[in-house]
Amino acid sequence: MSEAVSVENDLGIRATYLGADELKLAASLLFQSYHDDPVFLDIFNSDKEGYEQRLRASIREELSAFWQAKQPMVGLYLGESMVGVACLNSPDDSVGSDRFWHWRLKMLLTAGYFSTKQMIEKEQKVIEAVPLKKFHMLSFVAIHPLHQHHGFGHYLMAAVNTVLEEHGDSEGVAVYATSGKFRSFFEDSDYQFVKDVTVGKVSGALMVHYRD
């Protein structure tokens, strides 16, 4: 397992950077967590056959692109069980959607033209609204459904803060929260509301955690 991004505590909770052998498990956790996310339901046409396949393909290709570009991906563990995942775009490279041409090609083949186009437009619209020049973008953040409401989310966000601290040129971390409960969670984690951003038929809150 990769270098730890936060110290293991007495409860056996630890956060580490994900290795290649952990991506499949991370993809499964993210699929369960984002299955009913309003943005993905809209982008991947949940009312049409094949929604789950399109969502799985998107998450798989996203994680593959993160790994190939050496972007920070953090896994939260309770003992040996993965209970949370956070994936960030670092400010070291462009966080624009044209950063991974191979990702776009694979997405076209697996998720289809319309869904790929919407994913790219969603990312561009959110990024353009961030009031920072150099920043991390929290693309995925999830706690396994069976482990929610037990405080694990705050351990995961502490690990995200550690990633921010390791990049001195980053002004903060931005996230797009698609529901009221997510907005409340990020507010509790010291994220400030910037503005509402509408993507397709869904409106969400753009929020930023500013570097101290």
JOVEN-V806789 format. One record per backbone hydrogen bond with DSSP energy under -1.0 kcal/mol. CO is the residue of the C=O (numbers start at 1). NH is the residue of the N-H. Records with the same first field share a line. If there is no record, write none. Layout:
CO->NH  NH
This chain:
3->17
9->12
12->79
13->9
14->77
15->5  6
16->75
19->22
20->23
22->26
23->27
24->28
25->29
26->30
27->31
28->32
29->33
30->34
34->37
37->41
38->42
39->43
40->44
41->46
42->45
45->48
50->54
51->55
52->56
53->57
54->58
55->59
56->60
57->61
58->62
59->63
60->64
61->65
62->66
63->67
64->68
65->69
66->71
67->70
72->88
73->18
74->86
75->16
76->83  84
77->14
78->81
81->78
83->144
84->76
85->142
86->74
87->139  140
89->137
96->99
100->104
101->105
102->106
103->107
104->108
105->109
106->110
107->111  112
112->116
113->117
114->118
115->119
116->120
117->121
118->122
119->123
120->124
121->125
122->126
123->127
124->128
127->130
134->171
136->174
137->89  139
140->87
142->85
144->147
151->155
152->156
153->157
154->158
155->159
156->160
157->161
158->162
159->163
160->164
161->165
162->166
164->167
167->170
171->211
172->136
173->209
174->138
175->207
177->205
179->183
180->184
181->185
182->186
183->187
184->188
186->191
187->190
192->208
195->206
197->204
199->202
202->199
204->197
205->177
206->194  195
207->175
208->192
209->173
